Amino acid sequence: QLQIVESGGGLVQPGESLKLSCTVSGIRFEEVAIGWFRQAPGKEREGVSCISNLSGRTKYIDSVSDRFTVSRNSGVSTAYLRMDSLQPEDTGVYFCAVQSLRNYTPCTLSRGDYHSWGQGTQVTIAS
């Protein structure tokens, strides 16, 4: 049974950092790309970053491209989202999702391309 568990959220002040983790079980980690999404109160869930499985290629939305870093460790079936210089607009529930990809296909930031989701972890940035 596929399971996706996020952790690492919390309350921090503007300018501080957090590192989210996403541990996947029940599927070969090497066969899935990992996407990170977030949903702010009253807003649509948006794709923030993703990392492909075979190539390790990454994508980011513009607003986080110089502050967030996505990575993955196949040895522990875990992906990470390092978030630096956090701002109040980064507040939201952060979700990890998996996308089955083959043949070095790059990952996407489209919700509909992901077939399984974690439960989310709350990230709050406030003074």
C-alpha positions as CSV (number, residue, x, y, z in Angstrom):
1,Q,0.0,0.0,0.0
2,L,1.4,3.3,-1.1
3,Q,2.0,5.7,1.8
4,I,3.3,9.3,1.7
5,V,4.2,11.0,4.9
6,E,5.3,14.7,5.2
7,S,7.0,16.2,8.2
8,G,9.0,19.2,9.2
9,G,6.5,22.0,9.2
10,G,6.1,24.5,11.9
11,L,5.9,28.1,13.0
12,V,8.9,30.3,12.2
13,Q,9.7,34.0,11.8
14,P,10.2,35.8,8.5
15,G,13.7,35.2,7.2
16,E,14.1,31.8,8.9
17,S,14.3,28.4,7.4
18,L,12.6,25.0,7.4
19,K,13.3,21.7,5.8
20,L,10.3,19.5,4.9
21,S,10.6,15.7,4.4
22,C,8.5,13.4,2.4
23,T,8.9,9.7,2.9
24,V,7.4,7.3,0.4
25,S,6.7,3.6,0.9
26,G,4.8,0.9,-1.0
27,I,6.2,1.9,-4.4
28,R,9.7,1.9,-5.9
29,F,11.0,5.3,-5.1
30,E,13.1,5.3,-8.3
31,E,9.9,5.1,-10.4
32,V,8.3,8.3,-9.1
33,A,8.9,12.0,-9.4
34,I,8.1,14.0,-6.3
35,G,6.2,17.2,-6.3
36,W,5.7,19.7,-3.5
37,F,2.5,21.7,-3.4
38,R,1.1,24.3,-1.0
39,Q,-2.3,25.6,-0.2
40,A,-2.8,28.9,1.5
41,P,-6.1,29.7,3.3
42,G,-8.7,30.5,0.7
43,K,-6.5,29.8,-2.2
44,E,-6.0,27.1,-4.8
45,R,-3.3,24.4,-4.2
46,E,-0.3,25.4,-6.3
47,G,2.8,23.5,-7.4
48,V,5.9,24.8,-5.7
49,S,8.7,22.5,-6.8
50,C,9.3,19.0,-8.2
51,I,12.2,16.6,-8.7
52,S,12.3,14.0,-11.4
53,N,13.2,10.4,-10.6
54,L,15.7,9.3,-13.3
55,S,17.4,12.6,-14.2
56,G,17.1,14.4,-10.9
57,R,16.0,17.5,-12.8
58,T,14.2,20.1,-10.7
59,K,11.6,22.8,-11.2
60,Y,10.4,25.7,-9.2
61,I,7.8,28.4,-9.4
62,D,9.4,31.8,-9.8
63,S,8.5,33.1,-6.3
64,V,10.6,30.4,-4.6
65,S,13.3,29.6,-7.2
66,D,16.1,31.5,-5.3
67,R,15.0,30.4,-1.8
68,F,13.8,26.8,-2.0
69,T,15.8,23.7,-2.8
70,V,14.3,20.3,-3.6
71,S,16.3,17.1,-3.3
72,R,15.8,13.3,-2.9
73,N,17.6,10.4,-1.3
74,S,16.7,7.1,-2.8
75,G,18.5,5.2,-0.1
76,V,15.8,6.2,2.4
77,S,13.0,6.8,-0.1
78,T,12.7,10.4,1.0
79,A,12.5,13.8,-0.7
80,Y,13.2,17.1,0.9
81,L,12.2,20.7,0.4
82,R,14.7,23.1,2.0
83,M,13.0,26.5,2.4
84,D,15.2,29.6,3.2
85,S,14.3,33.2,3.7
86,L,10.7,32.3,4.4
87,Q,8.1,35.1,4.1
88,P,4.5,35.3,5.4
89,E,3.3,34.6,1.9
90,D,4.9,31.2,2.1
91,T,2.4,30.2,4.8
92,G,0.2,27.3,4.0
93,V,-0.3,23.6,4.1
94,Y,2.5,21.9,2.2
95,F,1.8,18.6,0.4
96,C,4.0,16.0,-1.1
97,A,2.8,14.0,-4.1
98,V,4.1,11.3,-6.4
99,Q,4.1,11.1,-10.2
100,S,5.0,7.9,-12.0
101,L,7.4,8.8,-14.8
102,R,9.5,6.8,-17.3
103,N,12.2,7.4,-19.7
104,Y,13.7,10.6,-18.2
105,T,10.4,12.5,-18.6
106,P,10.7,15.7,-16.6
107,C,8.4,16.3,-13.6
108,T,5.6,18.8,-13.7
109,L,3.9,21.3,-11.4
110,S,0.4,20.3,-12.4
111,R,-1.8,18.8,-9.7
112,G,-3.6,16.5,-12.1
113,D,-0.3,14.8,-13.1
114,Y,0.1,13.4,-9.5
115,H,-1.7,10.3,-8.5
116,S,-1.0,10.0,-4.8
117,W,-0.7,12.6,-2.0
118,G,0.4,13.0,1.6
119,Q,-1.7,14.5,4.3
120,G,0.2,17.8,4.4
121,T,2.2,19.6,6.9
122,Q,1.4,23.2,8.1
123,V,4.0,25.9,7.6
124,T,3.4,29.2,9.2
125,I,5.6,32.3,8.9
126,A,4.7,35.1,11.4
127,S,6.5,37.6,13.6
